[in-house]
Amino acid sequence: MKTLIDIQKKLLPDLLTVMQKRYRILQYIRLNEPIGRRSLSVALDITERVLRSEVDFLKEQELIVMNSAGMALTDDGYQVLFELEEMMKEVAGISVLEKKLQEKLQIKNVIIVPGNSDYSPFAKQEMGRAAAVCLKSYLEDEAIVAVTGGTTIAAVAEMITPDARFKNVVFVPARGGLDEKMENQANTICAKMAEKALGTYRLLYVPDQVGEEAYQSIIAEPTVSEVLNHIKSASIVVHGIGDAKTMAERRRTAPENLKKILEGEAVAEAFGYYFNSDGEVVHKVKTIGIQLDDLKNAKCVIAVAGGASKAKAIQAFMKKGQDTILITDESAANELVKGLSLTNK
């Protein structure tokens, strides 16, 4: 395929440009259908006049349908997107970037989507879709899926679609989190995933951070203990990776612990652990839920994080996550490859 793409770039460069533009239009419609032409024009930064001609073409090819609610993909449109995905990655150089990053991080697999999720909701949606597809590929009957909170994992929940294999799947929150915004709590995301997938769920109604005495008291509760057993038995874990300082401030960390995190030069947070750039734990919050050692028991661990601002955090956590599948965006991937190349010199 690469040889054919190289030939097309030389002989028909305009063809690839047009294909990329129409592919991007179909992608955005898929993620936001039904969507109006004006909204699509603004989102993709394409003039309405240019977009009108592209949309008319796609409609003539029976790849989209238009009605009063907006535009949506046809079955043929979905099939074209599916068949073009790998080719478009080759055209954009993303396939090469995936392999390079996987080798440099020495992890199980890397999936990269176009864009920068620091600024583009579209990129975050695409990461969510890629994670949902990846999750489905690892599903087994009666699997337990543990999910963390945060806006990125919420995007994964949005992209989950029903599948017969989800019928006996149990979704559980990976940790407590009653001090988070409701829409970003692991409980909320877990329930939404189960609802969209037509699976089942168990919830964990406990704070995210507790003292030692409260911790022992809470985990002794039968209902909490039962859910914790499910969480620790999870065969699939889907989680985000946070910037250390941002997460510490968001969780209203006590001043003495915040000082410890900053003085330890922590750059990443996941599961209540704060990591420095060498992947060393500089602070651990007493959390009720999944622990770092529990990841060793999972058959599949999917980390979803993107944006150039997250590159250092991703790199730090991946030093502990060799069996992880990383789903990220192009911006973070480029920063990671650049940073890792400098480190290895």
Disulfide bonds with the S-S distance in Angstrom:
none
